[in-house]
Amino acid sequence: MSKRKKYSPEFKQEAVELTRMEGVNTNQIAKDLGIGANMLSQWIFPLLKPSRRIARRYEVRKLLSKLAASLQSPSRSSRHRWPRGTLSAPVAPRAGLG
């Protein structure tokens, strides 16, 4: 069984700095360094400023609350689509029955 590789803090810091350059792909950087993209992401997240982490969390919560609200209340266009008392669209009688 192989041992897990341990990377120095300097290596991790340099890898994270590479991801901050404009126009670079995190997956490609990880591949070039010989590490997994998930591992690189695990190094990036703790180094984000706390305000950016909080902002991301806030954005996600805001989007989830908007989604929940849209699922609970029908939109105006769908609310008045069919006459009162009907559950679905009116169906034309089929030919040949009766």
ZALO-818260 format. One record per atom (N, C-alpha, C, O): residue number from 1; residue in three letters; atom name; y, z, x. Coordinates in pm, whole numbers. Atoms other than C-alpha are relative to their C-alpha. Last residue first. Layout:
residues N
NUM ala CA Y Z X;
...
END
This chain:
residues 98
98 gly N -37 -32 131;
98 gly CA 713 -2830 -7011;
98 gly C -43 -72 -111;
98 gly O -7 -38 -224;
97 leu N 52 -123 56;
97 leu CA 729 -2920 -6656;
97 leu C 35 8 -148;
97 leu O 143 -33 -189;
96 gly N 143 6 26;
96 gly CA 763 -3276 -6534;
96 gly C -59 129 -53;
96 gly O -179 132 -84;
95 ala N 47 110 89;
95 ala CA 1105 -3243 -6375;
95 ala C -151 10 -17;
95 ala O -222 51 75;
94 arg N 84 102 -64;
94 arg CA 1204 -2910 -6227;
94 arg C -47 -102 -104;
94 arg O -77 -69 -219;
93 pro N 139 3 49;
93 pro CA 1492 -2722 -6386;
93 pro C -78 -113 67;
93 pro O -24 -222 92;
92 ala N 18 105 100;
92 ala CA 1801 -2696 -6161;
92 ala C -145 2 -47;
92 ala O -234 28 34;
91 val N 107 95 -35;
91 val CA 1839 -2364 -5984;
91 val C -15 -100 -115;
91 val O -22 -63 -232;
90 pro N 62 57 119;
90 pro CA 2162 -2160 -5994;
90 pro C -102 -105 43;
90 pro O -77 -182 135;
89 ala N -63 124 47;
89 ala CA 2221 -1988 -5663;
89 ala C -70 -51 -125;
89 ala O -191 -32 -141;
88 ser N 5 110 -95;
88 ser CA 2096 -1634 -5628;
88 ser C 69 -121 -60;
88 ser O 126 -115 -169;
87 leu N 42 -46 -131;
87 leu CA 2111 -1288 -5781;
87 leu C -3 -112 103;
87 leu O 2 -85 223;
86 thr N 105 84 -55;
86 thr CA 2310 -1370 -6089;
86 thr C -33 49 140;
86 thr O 54 97 212;
85 gly N 129 -21 63;
85 gly CA 2493 -1100 -6281;
85 gly C -111 -89 53;
85 gly O -227 -69 18;
84 arg N 48 -137 16;
84 arg CA 2840 -1217 -6197;
84 arg C -136 5 -67;
84 arg O -165 -72 -159;
83 pro N -49 -74 117;
83 pro CA 2880 -1581 -6108;
83 pro C -63 139 -7;
83 pro O -171 164 45;
82 trp N 76 27 121;
82 trp CA 2797 -1688 -5753;
82 trp C 55 82 -116;
82 trp O 116 187 -96;
81 arg N 60 131 0;
81 arg CA 3020 -1721 -5442;
81 arg C -70 -33 -132;
81 arg O -54 -145 -183;
80 his N -35 65 126;
80 his CA 3252 -1430 -5497;
80 his C -63 -139 -13;
80 his O -10 -225 -83;
79 arg N -5 -95 110;
79 arg CA 3122 -1185 -5235;
79 arg C 21 -70 -133;
79 arg O -31 -24 -235;
78 ser N 133 -14 60;
78 ser CA 3014 -1457 -4990;
78 ser C 2 91 -123;
78 ser O -88 83 -206;
77 ser N 52 129 43;
77 ser CA 3367 -1578 -4912;
77 ser C -136 14 -67;
77 ser O -166 -58 -162;
76 arg N -62 44 126;
76 arg CA 3511 -1228 -4912;
76 arg C -60 -131 -49;
76 arg O -77 -150 -170;
75 ser N -131 64 -20;
75 ser CA 3268 -1106 -4650;
75 ser C 54 -49 -133;
75 ser O -21 -61 -231;
74 pro N 4 147 0;
74 pro CA 2992 -868 -4747;
74 pro C 140 -57 19;
74 pro O 239 5 -19;
73 ser N -82 55 108;
73 ser CA 3028 -505 -4641;
73 ser C -4 -153 6;
73 ser O 20 -211 112;
72 gln N -5 -87 117;
72 gln CA 2758 -324 -4448;
72 gln C 79 -59 -115;
72 gln O 40 -44 -230;
71 leu N 130 2 68;
71 leu CA 2666 -596 -4197;
71 leu C 1 84 -128;
71 leu O -76 57 -220;
70 ser N 20 132 60;
70 ser CA 3028 -661 -4102;
70 ser C -133 -8 -74;
70 ser O -146 -81 -172;
69 ala N -88 14 115;
69 ala CA 3090 -290 -4051;
69 ala C -21 -135 -69;
69 ala O -19 -143 -192;
68 ala N 51 -85 107;
68 ala CA 2786 -256 -3826;
68 ala C 84 -14 -126;
68 ala O 30 -19 -236;
67 leu N 122 61 51;
67 leu CA 2896 -554 -3618;
67 leu C -56 81 -116;
67 leu O -96 24 -217;
66 lys N -40 118 77;
66 lys CA 3248 -418 -3582;
66 lys C -122 -67 -62;
66 lys O -118 -110 -177;
65 ser N -56 -48 126;
65 ser CA 3106 -78 -3481;
65 ser C 46 -116 -87;
65 ser O 33 -112 -210;
64 leu N 108 -48 87;
64 leu CA 2882 -243 -3223;
64 leu C 54 50 -133;
64 leu O -9 28 -237;
63 leu N 73 115 52;
63 leu CA 3172 -442 -3078;
63 leu C -113 43 -94;
63 leu O -136 -20 -197;
62 lys N -89 68 93;
62 lys CA 3387 -129 -3044;
62 lys C -71 -120 -63;
62 lys O -63 -140 -184;
61 arg N -3 -79 124;
61 arg CA 3100 65 -2886;
61 arg C 86 -68 -107;
61 arg O 50 -67 -224;
60 val N 131 12 65;
60 val CA 3046 -213 -2632;
60 val C -1 77 -131;
60 val O -49 26 -233;
59 glu N 12 134 56;
59 glu CA 3416 -234 -2551;
59 glu C -132 -18 -74;
59 glu O -136 -76 -182;
58 tyr N -86 7 117;
58 tyr CA 3441 144 -2508;
58 tyr C -13 -137 -67;
58 tyr O -22 -145 -190;
57 arg N 67 -77 105;
57 arg CA 3142 149 -2272;
57 arg C 79 -9 -130;
57 arg O 22 -26 -238;
56 arg N 115 78 44;
56 arg CA 3300 -130 -2067;
56 arg C -73 70 -114;
56 arg O -111 7 -212;
55 ala N -49 114 77;
55 ala CA 3632 55 -2055;
55 ala C -116 -85 -51;
55 ala O -113 -129 -166;
54 ile N -39 -51 132;
54 ile CA 3458 375 -1948;
54 ile C 48 -114 -88;
54 ile O 15 -119 -207;
53 arg N 123 -35 70;
53 arg CA 3284 194 -1664;
53 arg C 31 48 -140;
53 arg O -38 12 -236;
52 arg N 64 125 40;
52 arg CA 3612 29 -1562;
52 arg C -130 27 -75;
52 arg O -162 -43 -170;
51 ser N -77 56 111;
51 ser CA 3793 366 -1565;
51 ser C -61 -132 -48;
51 ser O -59 -160 -168;
50 pro N 37 -63 128;
50 pro CA 3517 521 -1356;
50 pro C 75 -60 -118;
50 pro O 19 -71 -227;
49 lys N -92 -110 31;
49 lys CA 3583 266 -1082;
49 lys C -40 60 -134;
49 lys O -79 -12 -226;
48 leu N -111 40 87;
48 leu CA 3276 64 -1013;
48 leu C 90 120 -23;
48 leu O 44 234 -26;
47 leu N -121 18 -79;
47 leu CA 3075 192 -719;
47 leu C 117 -51 -82;
47 leu O 230 -57 -34;
46 pro N -60 -129 -36;
46 pro CA 2801 339 -937;
46 pro C 131 -13 77;
46 pro O 211 80 80;
45 phe N -49 -80 111;
45 phe CA 2746 -4 -1099;
45 phe C 59 134 41;
45 phe O 168 167 -7;
44 ile N -136 34 43;
44 ile CA 2726 -217 -786;
44 ile C 52 100 -102;
44 ile O 165 148 -90;
43 trp N -94 -42 -103;
43 trp CA 2424 -57 -617;
43 trp C 144 -22 -45;
43 trp O 234 54 -8;
42 gln N 3 -146 -5;
42 gln CA 2209 -77 -929;
42 gln C 94 55 106;
42 gln O 142 168 95;
41 ser N -77 -50 114;
41 ser CA 2320 -437 -972;
41 ser C 3 152 -3;
41 ser O 104 212 -40;
40 leu N -142 19 -32;
40 leu CA 2197 -514 -621;
40 leu C 87 52 -114;
40 leu O 191 114 -89;
39 met N -34 -102 -100;
39 met CA 1859 -364 -708;
39 met C 147 -9 36;
39 met O 215 93 46;
38 asn N -12 -129 69;
38 asn CA 1842 -571 -1025;
38 asn C 39 111 97;
38 asn O 118 199 63;
37 ala N -129 -3 69;
37 ala CA 1918 -889 -829;
37 ala C 20 133 -73;
37 ala O 132 183 -80;
36 gly N 2 38 140;
36 gly CA 1626 -819 -598;
36 gly C 138 11 -63;
36 gly O 219 95 -24;
35 ile N 19 -114 90;
35 ile CA 1672 -815 -223;
35 ile C -2 -50 -143;
35 ile O 36 -164 -170;
34 gly N 141 -35 6;
34 gly CA 1635 -1077 48;
34 gly C -29 124 -84;
34 gly O -126 195 -59;
33 leu N 20 -125 -74;
33 leu CA 2004 -1092 136;
33 leu C -146 45 0;
33 leu O -184 137 72;
32 asp N -36 22 -140;
32 asp CA 2030 -1458 36;
32 asp C -25 124 86;
32 asp O -61 114 203;
31 lys N 104 85 -58;
31 lys CA 1843 -1388 -289;
31 lys C 26 -22 149;
31 lys O -66 -15 229;
30 ala N 121 -81 -13;
30 ala CA 2074 -1098 -373;
30 ala C -112 -80 66;
30 ala O -183 -28 153;
29 ile N -24 -95 -109;
29 ile CA 2379 -1312 -302;
29 ile C -125 84 23;
29 ile O -166 105 138;
28 gln N 12 75 -125;
28 gln CA 2239 -1592 -521;
28 gln C 22 92 120;
28 gln O -48 79 221;
27 asn N 140 34 -22;
27 asn CA 2180 -1354 -812;
27 asn C -21 -72 132;
27 asn O -118 -46 203;
26 thr N 70 -120 -44;
26 thr CA 2530 -1208 -780;
26 thr C -147 -30 29;
26 thr O -203 21 126;
25 asn N 103 -34 97;
25 asn CA 2687 -1555 -806;
25 asn C -80 118 56;
25 asn O -135 109 165;
24 val N 135 -18 -56;
24 val CA 3010 -1602 -618;
24 val C -95 46 -109;
24 val O -54 110 -206;
23 gly N 82 120 8;
23 gly CA 3331 -1755 -753;
23 gly C -139 13 60;
23 gly O -203 -88 90;
22 glu N -14 85 119;
22 glu CA 3567 -1481 -644;
22 glu C -91 -122 10;
22 glu O -104 -184 115;
21 met N -69 124 -31;
21 met CA 3446 -1233 -386;
21 met C 1 -89 -124;
21 met O -93 -88 -203;
20 arg N -138 -8 50;
20 arg CA 3351 -896 -531;
20 arg C 81 -125 31;
20 arg O 191 -142 -20;
19 thr N -4 35 142;
19 thr CA 2980 -966 -494;
19 thr C 141 1 -57;
19 thr O 165 -55 -164;
18 leu N 24 143 16;
18 leu CA 3010 -979 -115;
18 leu C 10 -41 -147;
18 leu O 55 -151 -179;
17 glu N -126 70 -34;
17 glu CA 3167 -632 -117;
17 glu C -16 -151 -16;
17 glu O 77 -219 -60;
16 val N -89 -14 116;
16 val CA 2858 -498 -297;
16 val C 132 -73 25;
16 val O 185 -136 -66;
15 ala N 56 83 107;
15 ala CA 2631 -635 -24;
15 ala C 90 4 -123;
15 ala O 115 -99 -186;
14 glu N -31 139 -33;
14 glu CA 2858 -487 246;
14 glu C -53 -94 -108;
14 glu O 13 -192 -143;
13 gln N -144 21 19;
13 gln CA 2845 -145 78;
13 gln C 37 -145 28;
13 gln O 115 -204 -46;
12 lys N -28 1 143;
12 lys CA 2466 -157 46;
12 lys C 147 -31 -26;
12 lys O 180 -112 -114;
11 phe N 56 124 54;
11 phe CA 2424 -252 411;
11 phe C 32 -13 -149;
11 phe O 73 -119 -196;
10 glu N -87 109 -48;
10 glu CA 2660 28 517;
10 glu C -48 -135 -56;
10 glu O 33 -216 -100;
9 pro N -120 5 84;
9 pro CA 2475 281 299;
9 pro C 94 -112 41;
9 pro O 162 -170 -43;
8 ser N -107 -90 -44;
8 ser CA 2156 190 487;
8 ser C 118 -9 -96;
8 ser O 135 -111 -162;
7 tyr N -116 72 -50;
7 tyr CA 1869 30 302;
7 tyr C 110 99 34;
7 tyr O 129 200 -35;
6 lys N -121 -82 17;
6 lys CA 1529 185 257;
6 lys C 114 -75 66;
6 lys O 103 -123 179;
5 lys N -104 20 -100;
5 lys CA 1232 -42 201;
5 lys C 116 93 -32;
5 lys O 150 117 -148;
4 arg N -124 54 54;
4 arg CA 949 97 -5;
4 arg C 101 -14 112;
4 arg O 107 70 202;
3 lys N -105 -98 25;
3 lys CA 624 147 180;
3 lys C 124 -70 -56;
3 lys O 147 -188 -31;
2 ser N -120 11 -84;
2 ser CA 339 -95 142;
2 ser C 103 106 -39;
2 ser O 112 150 -153;
1 met N -118 0 85;
1 met CA 0 0 0;
1 met C 124 0 89;
1 met O 132 77 185;
END
